[in-house]
Amino acid sequence: MTSSSMVALFTAMVILAAIPSISVLTVSTKSATSGFIHGVFTTIGIVVGDIFFIILAIWGLSFLAETIGNLFVLIKYLGGVYLIFLGISLCRSKLSDIELQKGAKSSLLSSFIAGLLITLGDQKATLFYLGFFPAFIDIHKISYLDTIIIIAITILSVGSVKLIYALMADRAKLLMNTKARQAINTVAGCVMIGIGIFLLAKP
């Protein structure tokens, strides 16, 4: 990859990552309700899922994506059900600083899984990357070093944008009193349920 193509790819991925989406909603919701660290772990899950699809796309493994298409469908449904469960838990939870601190220690894995399932549940992502990357690189001549560079660009671009969303959501939460934060929890829970239903209903 040339330096110009790296810059172009980084810029394009930043713009795409910044567009409001299910992943942005999920990162912001987890950060606003459970703290910035949960937004971080949700972001890590999203980035890991993106890297998985990027490797599939770059190395011409689209046939594998088709072969295990049923697995992607299963992951999508599991992700939808899991997000609905998280949403219901948020709606029913009673907010207190102590509970928030405990939650931050006990459910970081759930935040990571939420981000990962949202990404892996989109079986069309491989086709997206197959159509996206040829604008910046020659897929037929890509090397292992190019792959590493692309993964690094993905981590920096997608990760940084989602973390900015997480930080903004977390800072907004700090300006609110307990009742407002309880209301945010309820709204966030409804958002999570809505995202889960969307994943289940999406063809």
C-alpha positions in Angstrom: 0.0 0.0 0.0 1.2 3.5 -0.8 1.1 6.3 1.8 -1.7 8.1 -0.1 -3.9 5.0 -0.2 -3.4 4.5 3.5 -4.5 8.1 4.2 -7.4 7.7 1.8 -8.5 4.4 3.4 -8.1 5.8 7.0 -10.2 8.9 6.1 -13.0 6.8 4.4 -13.2 4.4 7.4 -13.3 7.3 9.9 -16.3 8.8 7.9 -18.0 5.5 7.7 -17.5 4.8 11.4 -18.9 8.2 12.4 -22.2 7.7 10.6 -24.9 7.0 13.2 -25.6 3.3 13.2 -26.5 0.4 15.4 -22.9 0.1 16.6 -22.8 3.8 17.5 -26.0 3.5 19.4 -24.8 0.5 21.3 -21.4 2.0 22.2 -23.1 5.2 23.4 -25.8 3.4 25.3 -23.3 1.1 27.1 -21.1 4.1 28.0 -24.0 6.3 29.2 -25.5 3.6 31.4 -22.5 1.7 32.7 -19.5 4.0 32.2 -16.8 4.7 29.7 -15.0 1.5 30.2 -18.0 -0.4 29.0 -18.0 1.7 25.9 -14.3 0.8 25.4 -15.1 -2.9 25.6 -18.1 -2.6 23.3 -15.8 -0.8 20.8 -13.2 -3.6 21.1 -15.9 -6.2 20.3 -17.0 -4.1 17.2 -13.4 -3.8 16.0 -12.7 -7.5 16.4 -15.8 -8.3 14.4 -14.7 -5.9 11.7 -11.2 -7.4 11.6 -12.7 -10.9 11.1 -14.7 -9.8 8.1 -11.8 -7.8 6.7 -9.6 -10.9 6.7 -12.4 -12.9 5.0 -12.7 -10.2 2.3 -9.0 -9.6 1.7 -8.0 -13.2 1.3 -10.9 -14.1 -1.0 -12.8 -16.2 1.5 -16.2 -15.0 0.4 -17.0 -18.6 -0.4 -16.4 -19.4 3.3 -18.9 -16.7 4.3 -21.5 -18.3 2.0 -20.7 -21.8 3.4 -21.1 -20.7 7.0 -24.0 -18.3 6.1 -26.3 -20.2 8.5 -23.9 -19.6 11.3 -24.0 -15.9 10.6 -27.8 -16.0 10.8 -27.6 -17.9 14.1 -25.2 -15.3 15.5 -27.5 -12.5 14.3 -30.4 -14.0 16.2 -28.3 -14.7 19.3 -27.2 -11.1 19.2 -30.7 -9.8 18.9 -32.0 -11.9 21.8 -28.9 -10.9 23.9 -29.5 -7.2 23.3 -33.1 -7.5 24.2 -32.1 -9.2 27.4 -29.6 -6.4 28.2 -32.3 -3.8 27.4 -34.9 -5.4 29.7 -32.2 -5.6 32.5 -31.5 -1.9 32.1 -35.2 -1.0 32.2 -35.6 -3.0 35.4 -32.4 -1.9 37.2 -32.4 0.5 40.1 -29.6 3.1 39.7 -27.1 3.8 42.4 -23.4 4.7 42.3 -22.6 1.4 44.1 -24.5 -0.7 41.6 -22.8 1.2 38.8 -19.4 0.4 40.2 -20.2 -3.2 40.7 -21.6 -3.4 37.1 -18.3 -2.0 35.8 -16.4 -4.8 37.4 -18.8 -7.6 36.6 -20.1 -7.2 33.1 -17.2 -5.9 30.9 -17.4 -9.2 29.0 -21.0 -8.6 28.2 -20.2 -5.3 26.7 -17.5 -6.9 24.5 -19.9 -9.6 23.4 -22.6 -7.1 22.6 -20.2 -5.2 20.3 -18.9 -8.4 18.7 -22.4 -10.0 18.1 -23.7 -6.8 16.5 -20.8 -6.9 14.0 -20.8 -10.6 13.3 -24.5 -10.6 13.0 -24.2 -8.7 9.8 -23.4 -11.4 7.2 -23.4 -8.8 4.5 -20.2 -7.1 5.9 -17.9 -9.4 3.9 -19.5 -8.3 0.7 -19.3 -4.7 1.8 -15.6 -5.0 2.3 -15.1 -6.9 -0.9 -16.6 -4.0 -2.7 -14.9 -1.3 -0.6 -11.3 -2.3 -0.5 -10.7 -2.5 -4.3 -11.1 1.3 -4.4 -7.9 1.6 -2.3 -5.8 -1.5 -2.9 -5.3 -4.2 -5.5 -6.9 -7.2 -3.8 -5.1 -9.6 -6.1 -1.6 -8.3 -5.2 -2.1 -7.8 -1.5 0.6 -9.0 0.9 0.7 -10.0 4.5 2.2 -6.7 5.4 -0.7 -4.9 3.6 -3.1 -6.9 5.6 -1.5 -5.9 8.8 -1.5 -2.3 7.8 -5.2 -2.5 6.9 -6.0 -4.1 10.3 -4.0 -1.3 12.0 -5.9 1.3 10.1 -9.2 -0.3 11.1 -8.3 -0.4 14.7 -7.2 3.3 14.7 -10.1 4.6 12.6 -13.1 2.6 13.7 -11.8 2.3 17.3 -11.0 6.0 17.8 -14.4 7.2 16.4 -16.4 4.8 18.6 -14.3 5.7 21.6 -15.2 9.4 21.0 -18.9 8.5 21.0 -18.4 6.5 24.2 -16.5 9.4 25.9 -19.2 12.0 24.9 -21.9 9.7 26.2 -20.1 9.1 29.5 -19.4 12.9 30.0 -23.0 13.7 29.3 -24.0 11.2 32.0 -21.8 13.0 34.6 -23.8 16.2 34.2 -27.1 14.6 35.2 -28.6 13.9 38.6 -29.7 10.4 39.8 -33.3 10.8 38.5 -32.1 11.9 35.1 -29.6 9.0 35.0 -32.4 6.6 35.9 -34.5 8.0 33.0 -31.5 7.6 30.8 -31.2 3.9 31.9 -34.8 3.3 30.9 -34.5 5.1 27.6 -31.2 3.2 26.9 -32.9 0.0 27.8 -35.6 0.7 25.3 -33.0 1.5 22.7 -31.2 -1.8 23.3 -34.5 -3.7 23.0 -35.2 -1.8 19.7 -31.8 -2.7 18.3 -32.3 -6.3 19.3 -35.7 -6.4 17.6 -34.2 -4.7 14.5 -31.5 -7.4 14.3 -34.1 -10.1 14.6 -36.3 -8.6 12.0 -33.6 -7.6 9.5 -33.5 -10.0 6.5 
